[in-house]
Amino acid sequence: MASALLSTGLFVPSNNGGKTAGFRFRNSWSSFHGELLSKANLVKREISSNARGRLVIASVVVWQLTQRETVVPDPDYRIPIVLLGVAGGLAYTNNLLPAAPVGLLGLLLLFQTTRVRFVFDDEALEVKVGEELQESGENVFVGGKNRWKYSTFVNWELWWPNFPVLVYFKETQTKPDGQVHFFPVIFNGKQLYDVMVERAGPSKTSRPKQS
């Protein structure tokens, strides 16, 4: 449209005694009108671009709000220390036969407490090792990766409330009819319980109960 106006101005005669004032007026009007159209298009493009930017930002914010943080419960050395204490007491009373396996179990759990970590990410529980949280490889008992999605959990338990010793859960990821796992609680029991309730749903019989 601006091009049409500009072309028309070249052939419209002037009413001022044949002078070119009319041409200048129409040419100026055409340029002004074209500039308005150009600025309008620029504003529309900026609005459209800003709208798309707002949509992208909104999507990122929603995704970040729904993404749960990764939780790694702190290590807890109480169980290996108790086992080593019991082994020491048995050895002191010359009960060397039971002291040996109890002491070995205490040493094993002490070593595992320094390196094994439960990592609760947004969708699954995974067993990792080391300060760098490296993958632990395949499960030596049932095979497959030591990573289980919360959506496959059938049930879980934490024994006992004041001094948690074992955590149990059953999942259908490893096999459809369910696979049971037992782990010694070498982590902070309260942190472990809280994140299990949040990610896998409330336990049926474990303590502490939800208020």
C-alpha positions, 0 to 999 in steps of 0.5 A: 500500500505504501508503494502504491501511494508513493507511485501515485504521488509521482503522477498527481499534478500540482494545483499550485501553478505547475510547481512541485509543491504537490509532488513534495507533499504527496511524496512526504505523506507517502514516506510518512505513511510507509514509515508508520506501517514499518514501525507498526510491523516492527511493534507487532513483531516485537510483541509476537517475539515477546509473547513467545519468550514469555511462553518459553519462560513460563514453560521453564518455570513450570518445569522447574517447579515440578522437578523435585530436588535430589535427596541423599540421606546422610550416612549413619554409623550407629549400626556398625559401631554397635556391632563392633561393640558387641563383638568386642564384648564377646571377645572380652568374655572369651566368646570368640566364636560368635565374636568373629562373625559379628565383628566382620559384619560390623567392619563390612557395614562400617566400610559400606557406610563410608561409600554407599549412598541412597540417591533419591532423584525426581523419579527413582531411587538409585544406589550409588557409591563414593563421594562422586556418586558413581554408579554401583553396577548390577545388583549381585543378587537379582541382576539389573541396575540398582535403580528402581522407579517409585511408580513400581514400588508395591510396598516398603517398610522401615524397622524400627522407629527409634533405632531403624535397622532395616529398610525393605521395599518391593518393586515390580520393575525387576520382575512383574510378580515383584522383587523384594530388597532389604538394606541395612539402615546405614543412613539417617533414619528420619531423612530416609523415612521422610523422602520415602514417604514423599516419593514412594507414598506412605508405608503400610506398617512402618514407623513413625506414622504420619500425623 
